[in-house]
């Protein structure tokens, strides 16, 4: 089974090709958020470099969010259009789950955190048991202080991934002390190969979902519009 996966939920644009249990190619660009210009050329170059054509792809997978509203729309629209044109399976993977897959079968608890602005984070808590990922805390939006309070109740070490780590590194380290752990930097950002691996598990378990983006909260434009309307009232 050949699977094409991508993630455009953040500044990082990443595309991967998997063939059964083998990663045959991955292209990651972590520089400027211009996915509308870069994504299709990345996909085309990766497929061509692996001596394949779009028709050779059996399954398409994409990160559903949470994350950048615009980035998610670009990624989901791109992957669903390709899958529909070729009459192939398409699988959606929550971004937080995909980030947890960056640390496959690691010991301890994995806590992805994505910046949601205003000291809020998109987050969840996961644990690997015998090669299976268990959801300890469901994905949600939390204030960073509330997240710290929740994590202090856990007794195991906690490994953080995600773009919000840079912003909240010091406060997390100060409050969680020995519990606080950070992997090498390459594991912190989204990986299309992780999206692909998570998608394979969903297919095996019959959990193929729809392509509805996971936003969790309103966009900045929506919030500003509502604030203006309240002001007029």
Secondary structure, 3 states (H helix, E strand, C coil): CEEEEEECCCCCEEEEEEECCEEEEEEEECCCCCHHHHHHHHHHHHHHHCCCCHHHCCEEEEEEECCCHHHHHHHHHHHHHHHHHHCCEEEEEEHHHHHHHCCCCCCCEEEEEEECCCCEEEEEEEEEECCEEEEEEEEEEEEHHHHHHHHHCCCCCEEEECCCHHHHHHHHHHHHHHHEEECCHHHCCCCHHHHHHHHHHHHHCCCCCCCCCCCCCCCHHHHHHHHHHHHHC
